[in-house]
Amino acid sequence: MVLAQAPSVDSRLPLYQQLREGFVATIAEGLWKPGDAIPAEDELAVRHGVAVGTVRKAIEGLVGEGLLERRQGRGTFVRRADFGSALARFFRMTDAAGQSIRPQARILARDILPADGETAERLGLMAGDPVIGLRRLRLADGVAILAEEIRLDHKAFGPLADLALTDFGDLLYPLYERICGRVVATARETIRFQPLSAPMAEALELPLDRAAVVIERVAFGFDGNPLEFRRSYGPADRFSYSIDIR
């Protein structure tokens, strides 16, 4: 397998750092996909003409950053980020019997829009660049619990502009990977409280003055470039926060 060349690697960097940048570029370009085993360290060392210890140091750095993971007796793999439990960190996801449930999703609308200033800043675009705008509803046990506004760079996610709304499914990140070849590796979230806007109140069937939790997320690829900007709105009385501190 050929490694991608990282576009602006400083040749003055230590060799392991140069290798690291090349490995990241290979992952970002999809040559090493999430869940794939990467080549063995000795193979990579021969391929790049460096010592095995240099390769190991580059790989250990990426393991520490969470891009790769070691599996005992099996090798080193590209780590797939798990966003499946992200929503449950903030909202109670239970049915009438108190059992945990997985929310469903419904795309309410899709538009091609010019990026406003904030969207452009979050996605690294120019104001006015075309973006795909999605309005999405999340439901638990048939009840709307979250309304979302999502913005995606049209250039990177163009195939979604023609996808039937019923084909989006419940999970977007696997769809991004399958349809557009874009893999979400990390995300940064900000939480605040504010009254519901009219469109969000209508989607959630709640009064305008109802207090809402707003979770703002920017999702990034393996190369650190932003892929998605979303805001999720939910009723404050369903909000909870859970985190493990070790």
VORODREN-138949 format. One record per residue (C-alpha): residue number from 1; x, y, z. Coordinates in steps of 0.25 Angstrom, whole numbers, padded with zeros to 4 digits. Layout:
BEGIN
+-----+-------+-------+-------+
|   k |     X |     Y |     Z |
+-----+-------+-------+-------+
| NUM |     X |     Y |     Z |
...
+-----+-------+-------+-------+
END
This chain:
BEGIN
+-----+-------+-------+-------+
|   k |     X |     Y |     Z |
+-----+-------+-------+-------+
|   1 |  0000 |  0000 |  0000 |
|   2 |  0006 |  0014 | -0004 |
|   3 |  0006 |  0024 |  0007 |
|   4 |  0001 |  0038 |  0004 |
|   5 |  0010 |  0049 |  0005 |
|   6 |  0007 |  0060 |  0015 |
|   7 |  0007 |  0073 |  0007 |
|   8 |  0016 |  0082 |  0016 |
|   9 |  0024 |  0074 |  0024 |
|  10 |  0037 |  0081 |  0029 |
|  11 |  0049 |  0073 |  0025 |
|  12 |  0056 |  0078 |  0037 |
|  13 |  0046 |  0071 |  0046 |
|  14 |  0051 |  0058 |  0053 |
|  15 |  0049 |  0046 |  0044 |
|  16 |  0038 |  0040 |  0053 |
|  17 |  0030 |  0053 |  0052 |
|  18 |  0031 |  0053 |  0037 |
|  19 |  0026 |  0039 |  0037 |
|  20 |  0015 |  0043 |  0046 |
|  21 |  0011 |  0053 |  0037 |
|  22 |  0011 |  0043 |  0025 |
|  23 |  0003 |  0033 |  0033 |
|  24 | -0008 |  0044 |  0037 |
|  25 | -0009 |  0048 |  0022 |
|  26 | -0010 |  0033 |  0018 |
|  27 | -0022 |  0032 |  0028 |
|  28 | -0028 |  0045 |  0024 |
|  29 | -0028 |  0041 |  0009 |
|  30 | -0035 |  0028 |  0012 |
|  31 | -0023 |  0019 |  0008 |
|  32 | -0023 |  0014 |  0022 |
|  33 | -0038 |  0013 |  0026 |
|  34 | -0044 |  0012 |  0040 |
|  35 | -0044 | -0002 |  0045 |
|  36 | -0032 | -0006 |  0036 |
|  37 | -0019 | -0012 |  0041 |
|  38 | -0007 | -0004 |  0037 |
|  39 |  0005 | -0011 |  0031 |
|  40 |  0015 | -0017 |  0041 |
|  41 |  0026 | -0008 |  0047 |
|  42 |  0037 | -0015 |  0040 |
|  43 |  0030 | -0014 |  0027 |
|  44 |  0028 |  0001 |  0028 |
|  45 |  0043 |  0002 |  0033 |
|  46 |  0048 | -0005 |  0020 |
|  47 |  0038 |  0003 |  0011 |
|  48 |  0043 |  0017 |  0017 |
|  49 |  0058 |  0013 |  0019 |
|  50 |  0058 |  0016 |  0034 |
|  51 |  0060 |  0008 |  0047 |
|  52 |  0048 |  0000 |  0053 |
|  53 |  0050 |  0009 |  0065 |
|  54 |  0047 |  0021 |  0057 |
|  55 |  0034 |  0015 |  0052 |
|  56 |  0030 |  0010 |  0065 |
|  57 |  0032 |  0024 |  0071 |
|  58 |  0023 |  0030 |  0060 |
|  59 |  0012 |  0020 |  0063 |
|  60 |  0012 |  0021 |  0078 |
|  61 |  0010 |  0036 |  0076 |
|  62 | -0003 |  0033 |  0068 |
|  63 | -0007 |  0023 |  0078 |
|  64 | -0006 |  0033 |  0089 |
|  65 | -0014 |  0043 |  0080 |
|  66 | -0025 |  0033 |  0078 |
|  67 | -0023 |  0031 |  0063 |
|  68 | -0018 |  0017 |  0064 |
|  69 | -0020 |  0006 |  0074 |
|  70 | -0012 | -0006 |  0078 |
|  71 | -0020 | -0020 |  0078 |
|  72 | -0012 | -0031 |  0086 |
|  73 | -0007 | -0041 |  0077 |
|  74 | -0014 | -0035 |  0065 |
|  75 | -0006 | -0023 |  0061 |
|  76 | -0009 | -0008 |  0060 |
|  77 | -0022 | -0003 |  0054 |
|  78 | -0028 |  0011 |  0050 |
|  79 | -0037 |  0014 |  0061 |
|  80 | -0052 |  0017 |  0058 |
|  81 | -0057 |  0028 |  0067 |
|  82 | -0070 |  0024 |  0074 |
|  83 | -0080 |  0035 |  0074 |
|  84 | -0092 |  0026 |  0077 |
|  85 | -0093 |  0029 |  0092 |
|  86 | -0091 |  0044 |  0090 |
|  87 | -0105 |  0048 |  0090 |
|  88 | -0107 |  0039 |  0103 |
|  89 | -0097 |  0048 |  0110 |
|  90 | -0106 |  0060 |  0110 |
|  91 | -0121 |  0054 |  0109 |
|  92 | -0128 |  0043 |  0116 |
|  93 | -0131 |  0033 |  0105 |
|  94 | -0141 |  0023 |  0112 |
|  95 | -0154 |  0017 |  0109 |
|  96 | -0166 |  0017 |  0118 |
|  97 | -0160 |  0005 |  0125 |
|  98 | -0147 |  0012 |  0128 |
|  99 | -0139 |  0004 |  0118 |
| 100 | -0129 |  0011 |  0109 |
| 101 | -0133 |  0012 |  0095 |
| 102 | -0126 |  0017 |  0082 |
| 103 | -0132 |  0029 |  0076 |
| 104 | -0137 |  0029 |  0061 |
| 105 | -0135 |  0041 |  0052 |
| 106 | -0143 |  0048 |  0041 |
| 107 | -0138 |  0058 |  0031 |
| 108 | -0148 |  0069 |  0031 |
| 109 | -0142 |  0078 |  0020 |
| 110 | -0129 |  0079 |  0011 |
| 111 | -0125 |  0092 |  0004 |
| 112 | -0113 |  0098 | -0003 |
| 113 | -0109 |  0111 |  0004 |
| 114 | -0098 |  0121 |  0004 |
| 115 | -0090 |  0120 |  0016 |
| 116 | -0092 |  0131 |  0026 |
| 117 | -0080 |  0137 |  0034 |
| 118 | -0081 |  0127 |  0046 |
| 119 | -0083 |  0115 |  0037 |
| 120 | -0071 |  0119 |  0028 |
| 121 | -0062 |  0121 |  0040 |
| 122 | -0066 |  0108 |  0046 |
| 123 | -0064 |  0100 |  0033 |
| 124 | -0052 |  0107 |  0028 |
| 125 | -0059 |  0113 |  0016 |
| 126 | -0061 |  0127 |  0010 |
| 127 | -0074 |  0134 |  0013 |
| 128 | -0084 |  0131 |  0002 |
| 129 | -0078 |  0118 | -0002 |
| 130 | -0089 |  0107 | -0004 |
| 131 | -0092 |  0098 |  0007 |
| 132 | -0102 |  0087 |  0009 |
| 133 | -0112 |  0090 |  0020 |
| 134 | -0120 |  0079 |  0027 |
| 135 | -0131 |  0080 |  0037 |
| 136 | -0132 |  0067 |  0045 |
| 137 | -0141 |  0062 |  0056 |
| 138 | -0137 |  0052 |  0066 |
| 139 | -0148 |  0043 |  0073 |
| 140 | -0148 |  0034 |  0085 |
| 141 | -0160 |  0024 |  0086 |
| 142 | -0167 |  0033 |  0076 |
| 143 | -0165 |  0046 |  0083 |
| 144 | -0157 |  0057 |  0077 |
| 145 | -0145 |  0060 |  0087 |
| 146 | -0135 |  0068 |  0078 |
| 147 | -0136 |  0077 |  0066 |
| 148 | -0123 |  0079 |  0058 |
| 149 | -0117 |  0089 |  0048 |
| 150 | -0106 |  0083 |  0041 |
| 151 | -0096 |  0090 |  0031 |
| 152 | -0087 |  0083 |  0021 |
| 153 | -0077 |  0088 |  0011 |
| 154 | -0084 |  0085 | -0003 |
| 155 | -0071 |  0082 | -0010 |
| 156 | -0068 |  0071 |  0000 |
| 157 | -0082 |  0065 |  0002 |
| 158 | -0088 |  0068 | -0012 |
| 159 | -0094 |  0054 | -0013 |
| 160 | -0103 |  0056 | -0001 |
| 161 | -0110 |  0067 | -0009 |
| 162 | -0116 |  0057 | -0018 |
| 163 | -0119 |  0046 | -0008 |
| 164 | -0133 |  0043 | -0005 |
| 165 | -0137 |  0048 |  0009 |
| 166 | -0142 |  0034 |  0013 |
| 167 | -0128 |  0029 |  0010 |
| 168 | -0121 |  0037 |  0021 |
| 169 | -0123 |  0027 |  0032 |
| 170 | -0122 |  0029 |  0047 |
| 171 | -0107 |  0031 |  0047 |
| 172 | -0100 |  0041 |  0038 |
| 173 | -0085 |  0039 |  0041 |
| 174 | -0085 |  0025 |  0034 |
| 175 | -0093 |  0031 |  0023 |
| 176 | -0082 |  0042 |  0021 |
| 177 | -0072 |  0031 |  0020 |
| 178 | -0080 |  0022 |  0011 |
| 179 | -0085 |  0032 |  0001 |
| 180 | -0075 |  0043 |  0002 |
| 181 | -0062 |  0036 |  0007 |
| 182 | -0061 |  0046 |  0018 |
| 183 | -0058 |  0040 |  0032 |
| 184 | -0061 |  0048 |  0045 |
| 185 | -0049 |  0045 |  0055 |
| 186 | -0052 |  0055 |  0066 |
| 187 | -0061 |  0066 |  0070 |
| 188 | -0062 |  0078 |  0079 |
| 189 | -0075 |  0082 |  0086 |
| 190 | -0080 |  0094 |  0093 |
| 191 | -0092 |  0094 |  0102 |
| 192 | -0101 |  0106 |  0105 |
| 193 | -0115 |  0109 |  0109 |
| 194 | -0125 |  0119 |  0102 |
| 195 | -0140 |  0120 |  0098 |
| 196 | -0144 |  0111 |  0086 |
| 197 | -0145 |  0118 |  0072 |
| 198 | -0158 |  0118 |  0064 |
| 199 | -0153 |  0106 |  0055 |
| 200 | -0148 |  0098 |  0066 |
| 201 | -0160 |  0100 |  0075 |
| 202 | -0169 |  0096 |  0063 |
| 203 | -0160 |  0083 |  0060 |
| 204 | -0160 |  0079 |  0075 |
| 205 | -0175 |  0083 |  0077 |
| 206 | -0171 |  0092 |  0089 |
| 207 | -0175 |  0107 |  0093 |
| 208 | -0165 |  0118 |  0088 |
| 209 | -0162 |  0122 |  0102 |
| 210 | -0157 |  0108 |  0106 |
| 211 | -0143 |  0107 |  0111 |
| 212 | -0134 |  0099 |  0102 |
| 213 | -0120 |  0093 |  0102 |
| 214 | -0112 |  0096 |  0090 |
| 215 | -0100 |  0086 |  0087 |
| 216 | -0091 |  0092 |  0077 |
| 217 | -0082 |  0082 |  0070 |
| 218 | -0071 |  0084 |  0060 |
| 219 | -0066 |  0070 |  0055 |
| 220 | -0052 |  0068 |  0049 |
| 221 | -0045 |  0058 |  0040 |
| 222 | -0033 |  0051 |  0043 |
| 223 | -0025 |  0062 |  0037 |
| 224 | -0031 |  0072 |  0046 |
| 225 | -0039 |  0079 |  0036 |
| 226 | -0054 |  0082 |  0039 |
| 227 | -0064 |  0074 |  0033 |
| 228 | -0078 |  0077 |  0039 |
| 229 | -0084 |  0088 |  0047 |
| 230 | -0097 |  0085 |  0055 |
| 231 | -0106 |  0091 |  0066 |
| 232 | -0115 |  0081 |  0073 |
| 233 | -0126 |  0087 |  0081 |
| 234 | -0133 |  0080 |  0092 |
| 235 | -0143 |  0083 |  0104 |
| 236 | -0135 |  0087 |  0116 |
| 237 | -0144 |  0078 |  0125 |
| 238 | -0138 |  0065 |  0118 |
| 239 | -0124 |  0070 |  0119 |
| 240 | -0114 |  0062 |  0128 |
| 241 | -0099 |  0061 |  0128 |
| 242 | -0091 |  0049 |  0130 |
| 243 | -0075 |  0047 |  0129 |
| 244 | -0065 |  0037 |  0135 |
| 245 | -0054 |  0044 |  0142 |
| 246 | -0042 |  0035 |  0144 |
+-----+-------+-------+-------+
END
